Amino acid sequence: MYIRIANPTSTARNPGFDVTPPELITGIITPHGILKQSELAKLKKFL
């Protein structure tokens, strides 16, 4: 089922994602707490 929630003549484009340069990220907030950048680097080897 498709339900339009915006004005059909609207030219707005609102993507549902954000592309932030990695050097600007200092941590990621999760339900389990805040992962700092140093912790993220350790997790990278598991990806």
HTML snippet that shows the backbone in 3Dmol.js (N, CA, C, O; Angstrom):
<script src="https://3Dmol.org/build/3Dmol-min.js"></script>
<div id="view" style="width:600px;height:400px;position:relative"></div>
<script>
const pdb = `
ATOM      1  N   MET A   1       0.836  -1.177   0.000  1.00  0.00           N
ATOM      2  CA  MET A   1       0.000   0.000   0.000  1.00  0.00           C
ATOM      3  C   MET A   1       0.883   1.243   0.000  1.00  0.00           C
ATOM      4  O   MET A   1       1.828   1.321   0.785  1.00  0.00           O
ATOM      5  N   TYR A   2       0.600   2.201  -0.851  1.00  0.00           N
ATOM      6  CA  TYR A   2       1.370   3.439  -0.963  1.00  0.00           C
ATOM      7  C   TYR A   2       0.491   4.609  -0.548  1.00  0.00           C
ATOM      8  O   TYR A   2      -0.595   4.795  -1.096  1.00  0.00           O
ATOM      9  N   ILE A   3       0.951   5.396   0.413  1.00  0.00           N
ATOM     10  CA  ILE A   3       0.209   6.571   0.867  1.00  0.00           C
ATOM     11  C   ILE A   3       1.110   7.790   0.716  1.00  0.00           C
ATOM     12  O   ILE A   3       2.174   7.858   1.330  1.00  0.00           O
ATOM     13  N   ARG A   4       0.686   8.755  -0.101  1.00  0.00           N
ATOM     14  CA  ARG A   4       1.469   9.976  -0.294  1.00  0.00           C
ATOM     15  C   ARG A   4       1.256  10.870   0.931  1.00  0.00           C
ATOM     16  O   ARG A   4       0.122  11.124   1.339  1.00  0.00           O
ATOM     17  N   ILE A   5       2.369  11.343   1.511  1.00  0.00           N
ATOM     18  CA  ILE A   5       2.244  12.212   2.683  1.00  0.00           C
ATOM     19  C   ILE A   5       2.742  13.626   2.400  1.00  0.00           C
ATOM     20  O   ILE A   5       2.700  14.488   3.278  1.00  0.00           O
ATOM     21  N   ALA A   6       3.214  13.866   1.178  1.00  0.00           N
ATOM     22  CA  ALA A   6       3.680  15.202   0.805  1.00  0.00           C
ATOM     23  C   ALA A   6       2.802  15.745  -0.311  1.00  0.00           C
ATOM     24  O   ALA A   6       2.098  14.999  -0.993  1.00  0.00           O
ATOM     25  N   ASN A   7       2.858  17.037  -0.479  1.00  0.00           N
ATOM     26  CA  ASN A   7       2.136  17.687  -1.558  1.00  0.00           C
ATOM     27  C   ASN A   7       2.636  17.144  -2.897  1.00  0.00           C
ATOM     28  O   ASN A   7       3.843  17.160  -3.137  1.00  0.00           O
ATOM     29  N   PRO A   8       1.762  16.667  -3.770  1.00  0.00           N
ATOM     30  CA  PRO A   8       2.189  16.093  -5.047  1.00  0.00           C
ATOM     31  C   PRO A   8       2.971  17.065  -5.935  1.00  0.00           C
ATOM     32  O   PRO A   8       3.733  16.619  -6.793  1.00  0.00           O
ATOM     33  N   THR A   9       2.806  18.369  -5.756  1.00  0.00           N
ATOM     34  CA  THR A   9       3.534  19.341  -6.587  1.00  0.00           C
ATOM     35  C   THR A   9       4.819  19.828  -5.931  1.00  0.00           C
ATOM     36  O   THR A   9       5.509  20.678  -6.494  1.00  0.00           O
ATOM     37  N   SER A  10       5.151  19.317  -4.767  1.00  0.00           N
ATOM     38  CA  SER A  10       6.359  19.732  -4.056  1.00  0.00           C
ATOM     39  C   SER A  10       7.600  19.259  -4.807  1.00  0.00           C
ATOM     40  O   SER A  10       7.650  18.128  -5.290  1.00  0.00           O
ATOM     41  N   THR A  11       8.596  20.130  -4.900  1.00  0.00           N
ATOM     42  CA  THR A  11       9.863  19.760  -5.547  1.00  0.00           C
ATOM     43  C   THR A  11      10.947  19.464  -4.507  1.00  0.00           C
ATOM     44  O   THR A  11      12.110  19.264  -4.857  1.00  0.00           O
ATOM     45  N   ALA A  12      10.565  19.439  -3.237  1.00  0.00           N
ATOM     46  CA  ALA A  12      11.541  19.182  -2.174  1.00  0.00           C
ATOM     47  C   ALA A  12      12.080  17.765  -2.275  1.00  0.00           C
ATOM     48  O   ALA A  12      11.365  16.830  -2.637  1.00  0.00           O
ATOM     49  N   ARG A  13      13.357  17.629  -1.948  1.00  0.00           N
ATOM     50  CA  ARG A  13      13.986  16.309  -1.908  1.00  0.00           C
ATOM     51  C   ARG A  13      14.643  16.181  -0.536  1.00  0.00           C
ATOM     52  O   ARG A  13      15.578  16.918  -0.224  1.00  0.00           O
ATOM     53  N   ASN A  14      14.167  15.267   0.266  1.00  0.00           N
ATOM     54  CA  ASN A  14      14.650  15.104   1.634  1.00  0.00           C
ATOM     55  C   ASN A  14      15.131  13.677   1.832  1.00  0.00           C
ATOM     56  O   ASN A  14      14.379  12.837   2.327  1.00  0.00           O
ATOM     57  N   PRO A  15      16.377  13.386   1.453  1.00  0.00           N
ATOM     58  CA  PRO A  15      16.875  12.017   1.645  1.00  0.00           C
ATOM     59  C   PRO A  15      16.923  11.651   3.121  1.00  0.00           C
ATOM     60  O   PRO A  15      17.109  12.512   3.981  1.00  0.00           O
ATOM     61  N   GLY A  16      16.757  10.383   3.399  1.00  0.00           N
ATOM     62  CA  GLY A  16      16.705   9.911   4.779  1.00  0.00           C
ATOM     63  C   GLY A  16      18.055   9.457   5.316  1.00  0.00           C
ATOM     64  O   GLY A  16      18.114   8.575   6.172  1.00  0.00           O
ATOM     65  N   PHE A  17      19.136  10.046   4.826  1.00  0.00           N
ATOM     66  CA  PHE A  17      20.453   9.661   5.315  1.00  0.00           C
ATOM     67  C   PHE A  17      21.372  10.874   5.303  1.00  0.00           C
ATOM     68  O   PHE A  17      21.073  11.892   4.678  1.00  0.00           O
ATOM     69  N   ASP A  18      22.472  10.753   5.989  1.00  0.00           N
ATOM     70  CA  ASP A  18      23.438  11.835   6.095  1.00  0.00           C
ATOM     71  C   ASP A  18      24.818  11.253   5.815  1.00  0.00           C
ATOM     72  O   ASP A  18      25.170  10.201   6.348  1.00  0.00           O
ATOM     73  N   VAL A  19      25.587  11.923   4.994  1.00  0.00           N
ATOM     74  CA  VAL A  19      26.950  11.470   4.723  1.00  0.00           C
ATOM     75  C   VAL A  19      27.896  12.463   5.391  1.00  0.00           C
ATOM     76  O   VAL A  19      28.134  13.559   4.883  1.00  0.00           O
ATOM     77  N   THR A  20      28.425  12.056   6.531  1.00  0.00           N
ATOM     78  CA  THR A  20      29.334  12.900   7.297  1.00  0.00           C
ATOM     79  C   THR A  20      30.760  12.429   7.058  1.00  0.00           C
ATOM     80  O   THR A  20      31.028  11.231   7.149  1.00  0.00           O
ATOM     81  N   PRO A  21      31.677  13.332   6.756  1.00  0.00           N
ATOM     82  CA  PRO A  21      33.075  12.926   6.576  1.00  0.00           C
ATOM     83  C   PRO A  21      33.602  12.250   7.849  1.00  0.00           C
ATOM     84  O   PRO A  21      33.362  12.738   8.954  1.00  0.00           O
ATOM     85  N   PRO A  22      34.313  11.139   7.698  1.00  0.00           N
ATOM     86  CA  PRO A  22      34.790  10.382   8.870  1.00  0.00           C
ATOM     87  C   PRO A  22      35.615  11.208   9.853  1.00  0.00           C
ATOM     88  O   PRO A  22      35.573  10.954  11.057  1.00  0.00           O
ATOM     89  N   GLU A  23      36.364  12.196   9.356  1.00  0.00           N
ATOM     90  CA  GLU A  23      37.214  12.974  10.259  1.00  0.00           C
ATOM     91  C   GLU A  23      36.406  13.864  11.199  1.00  0.00           C
ATOM     92  O   GLU A  23      36.948  14.386  12.174  1.00  0.00           O
ATOM     93  N   LEU A  24      35.123  14.040  10.918  1.00  0.00           N
ATOM     94  CA  LEU A  24      34.267  14.846  11.795  1.00  0.00           C
ATOM     95  C   LEU A  24      33.539  14.020  12.849  1.00  0.00           C
ATOM     96  O   LEU A  24      32.880  14.580  13.725  1.00  0.00           O
ATOM     97  N   ILE A  25      33.647  12.705  12.775  1.00  0.00           N
ATOM     98  CA  ILE A  25      32.952  11.836  13.722  1.00  0.00           C
ATOM     99  C   ILE A  25      33.867  11.556  14.905  1.00  0.00           C
ATOM    100  O   ILE A  25      34.963  11.019  14.742  1.00  0.00           O
ATOM    101  N   THR A  26      33.409  11.925  16.095  1.00  0.00           N
ATOM    102  CA  THR A  26      34.205  11.692  17.302  1.00  0.00           C
ATOM    103  C   THR A  26      33.640  10.547  18.129  1.00  0.00           C
ATOM    104  O   THR A  26      34.280  10.088  19.075  1.00  0.00           O
ATOM    105  N   GLY A  27      32.450  10.084  17.779  1.00  0.00           N
ATOM    106  CA  GLY A  27      31.848   8.970  18.490  1.00  0.00           C
ATOM    107  C   GLY A  27      30.479   8.665  17.918  1.00  0.00           C
ATOM    108  O   GLY A  27      29.925   9.445  17.142  1.00  0.00           O
ATOM    109  N   ILE A  28      29.939   7.520  18.311  1.00  0.00           N
ATOM    110  CA  ILE A  28      28.614   7.120  17.876  1.00  0.00           C
ATOM    111  C   ILE A  28      27.791   6.784  19.111  1.00  0.00           C
ATOM    112  O   ILE A  28      28.215   6.002  19.962  1.00  0.00           O
ATOM    113  N   ILE A  29      26.607   7.386  19.197  1.00  0.00           N
ATOM    114  CA  ILE A  29      25.717   7.145  20.327  1.00  0.00           C
ATOM    115  C   ILE A  29      24.872   5.912  20.032  1.00  0.00           C
ATOM    116  O   ILE A  29      24.216   5.843  18.993  1.00  0.00           O
ATOM    117  N   THR A  30      24.885   4.944  20.936  1.00  0.00           N
ATOM    118  CA  THR A  30      24.121   3.708  20.789  1.00  0.00           C
ATOM    119  C   THR A  30      23.261   3.502  22.033  1.00  0.00           C
ATOM    120  O   THR A  30      23.450   4.204  23.027  1.00  0.00           O
ATOM    121  N   PRO A  31      22.338   2.574  22.002  1.00  0.00           N
ATOM    122  CA  PRO A  31      21.560   2.273  23.209  1.00  0.00           C
ATOM    123  C   PRO A  31      22.434   1.740  24.349  1.00  0.00           C
ATOM    124  O   PRO A  31      22.023   1.751  25.509  1.00  0.00           O
ATOM    125  N   HIS A  32      23.637   1.277  24.012  1.00  0.00           N
ATOM    126  CA  HIS A  32      24.543   0.707  25.011  1.00  0.00           C
ATOM    127  C   HIS A  32      25.558   1.710  25.529  1.00  0.00           C
ATOM    128  O   HIS A  32      26.383   1.377  26.381  1.00  0.00           O
ATOM    129  N   GLY A  33      25.505   2.945  25.018  1.00  0.00           N
ATOM    130  CA  GLY A  33      26.434   3.974  25.456  1.00  0.00           C
ATOM    131  C   GLY A  33      27.074   4.657  24.257  1.00  0.00           C
ATOM    132  O   GLY A  33      26.658   4.446  23.117  1.00  0.00           O
ATOM    133  N   ILE A  34      28.083   5.472  24.517  1.00  0.00           N
ATOM    134  CA  ILE A  34      28.775   6.209  23.465  1.00  0.00           C
ATOM    135  C   ILE A  34      30.079   5.496  23.133  1.00  0.00           C
ATOM    136  O   ILE A  34      30.907   5.246  24.009  1.00  0.00           O
ATOM    137  N   LEU A  35      30.248   5.173  21.856  1.00  0.00           N
ATOM    138  CA  LEU A  35      31.499   4.582  21.386  1.00  0.00           C
ATOM    139  C   LEU A  35      32.398   5.712  20.918  1.00  0.00           C
ATOM    140  O   LEU A  35      32.038   6.464  20.013  1.00  0.00           O
ATOM    141  N   LYS A  36      33.570   5.834  21.535  1.00  0.00           N
ATOM    142  CA  LYS A  36      34.514   6.872  21.150  1.00  0.00           C
ATOM    143  C   LYS A  36      35.252   6.453  19.881  1.00  0.00           C
ATOM    144  O   LYS A  36      35.218   5.286  19.490  1.00  0.00           O
ATOM    145  N   GLN A  37      35.911   7.405  19.248  1.00  0.00           N
ATOM    146  CA  GLN A  37      36.599   7.140  17.998  1.00  0.00           C
ATOM    147  C   GLN A  37      37.649   6.035  18.155  1.00  0.00           C
ATOM    148  O   GLN A  37      37.800   5.201  17.263  1.00  0.00           O
ATOM    149  N   SER A  38      38.365   6.019  19.261  1.00  0.00           N
ATOM    150  CA  SER A  38      39.387   4.988  19.478  1.00  0.00           C
ATOM    151  C   SER A  38      38.749   3.599  19.567  1.00  0.00           C
ATOM    152  O   SER A  38      39.351   2.618  19.130  1.00  0.00           O
ATOM    153  N   GLU A  39      37.564   3.506  20.115  1.00  0.00           N
ATOM    154  CA  GLU A  39      36.870   2.233  20.211  1.00  0.00           C
ATOM    155  C   GLU A  39      36.361   1.798  18.842  1.00  0.00           C
ATOM    156  O   GLU A  39      36.334   0.605  18.538  1.00  0.00           O
ATOM    157  N   LEU A  40      35.959   2.757  18.018  1.00  0.00           N
ATOM    158  CA  LEU A  40      35.490   2.433  16.675  1.00  0.00           C
ATOM    159  C   LEU A  40      36.615   1.843  15.830  1.00  0.00           C
ATOM    160  O   LEU A  40      36.395   0.920  15.045  1.00  0.00           O
ATOM    161  N   ALA A  41      37.823   2.383  15.997  1.00  0.00           N
ATOM    162  CA  ALA A  41      38.960   1.874  15.243  1.00  0.00           C
ATOM    163  C   ALA A  41      39.235   0.404  15.593  1.00  0.00           C
ATOM    164  O   ALA A  41      39.621  -0.376  14.723  1.00  0.00           O
ATOM    165  N   LYS A  42      39.040   0.030  16.848  1.00  0.00           N
ATOM    166  CA  LYS A  42      39.248  -1.356  17.275  1.00  0.00           C
ATOM    167  C   LYS A  42      38.203  -2.283  16.648  1.00  0.00           C
ATOM    168  O   LYS A  42      38.514  -3.425  16.308  1.00  0.00           O
ATOM    169  N   LEU A  43      36.966  -1.797  16.492  1.00  0.00           N
ATOM    170  CA  LEU A  43      35.897  -2.597  15.916  1.00  0.00           C
ATOM    171  C   LEU A  43      36.054  -2.798  14.420  1.00  0.00           C
ATOM    172  O   LEU A  43      35.511  -3.751  13.861  1.00  0.00           O
ATOM    173  N   LYS A  44      36.793  -1.906  13.764  1.00  0.00           N
ATOM    174  CA  LYS A  44      36.943  -1.953  12.308  1.00  0.00           C
ATOM    175  C   LYS A  44      37.496  -3.290  11.842  1.00  0.00           C
ATOM    176  O   LYS A  44      37.128  -3.761  10.766  1.00  0.00           O
ATOM    177  N   LYS A  45      38.378  -3.918  12.630  1.00  0.00           N
ATOM    178  CA  LYS A  45      38.976  -5.186  12.209  1.00  0.00           C
ATOM    179  C   LYS A  45      37.953  -6.313  12.183  1.00  0.00           C
ATOM    180  O   LYS A  45      38.208  -7.349  11.569  1.00  0.00           O
ATOM    181  N   PHE A  46      36.793  -6.142  12.836  1.00  0.00           N
ATOM    182  CA  PHE A  46      35.770  -7.179  12.869  1.00  0.00           C
ATOM    183  C   PHE A  46      34.769  -7.035  11.725  1.00  0.00           C
ATOM    184  O   PHE A  46      33.932  -7.916  11.528  1.00  0.00           O
ATOM    185  N   LEU A  47      34.842  -5.949  10.976  1.00  0.00           N
ATOM    186  CA  LEU A  47      33.879  -5.712   9.892  1.00  0.00           C
ATOM    187  C   LEU A  47      34.296  -6.375   8.604  1.00  0.00           C
ATOM    188  O   LEU A  47      33.592  -6.269   7.600  1.00  0.00           O
TER     189      LEU A  47
END
`;
const viewer = $3Dmol.createViewer("view");
viewer.addModel(pdb, "pdb");
viewer.setStyle({}, {cartoon: {color: "spectrum"}});
viewer.zoomTo();
viewer.render();
</script>
